[in-house]
Amino acid sequence: MSACRRWQDRLGAWFDGEVSPLEAAEVRAHLIDCPGCRAQVAAWRRQREDLGLLQPGPVPDGLVERMALRFEAGLAAEVRGLDRALRLWTAAAAVLLLAGLGLLLAGRNGLLPREVAASPPRDLDRAVSEILNRPEPAPAEASEGRR
């Protein structure tokens, strides 16, 4: 078989029908003398027959056209869905933009107060101190308050 290694490429090309008539005659002459190469060709033939069993039957008339129509219908539905989503996001962005501009203009025109009234920190600190410094009620007073 070591002498046949040089024949492997030519043998494969012959099996696939890719050689000239002269090369085909040379390969056939080699196959007569070489049982290893004959076994290789026989294995390839069995493999080709097995693969031939896997081939699908003919395509029914109109199948390709029906598939194209279904594909186009699905694509159209997807585009419509994207169009709706884009319109929704555009409307939401417009509302946010208008609200922001409205607040900006209201602040500039004095419609919104410039300062927010809050209790001075001292008042808050005083209230927290009073709560924390209250004496704890006696146990008897605590139980009377629960009745």
Buried (B, 14 or more C-beta within 10 A) or exposed (E): EEEEEEBEEBBBBBBEEEBEEEEBEBBEEBBEEBEEBEEBBEEBEEEEEEEEEEEEEEEEEEEEEEEEEEEEEEEEEEEEEEEEEEEEEEEEEEEEEEEEEEEEEEEEEEEEEEEEEEEEEEEEEEEEEEEEEEEEEEEEEEEEEEE
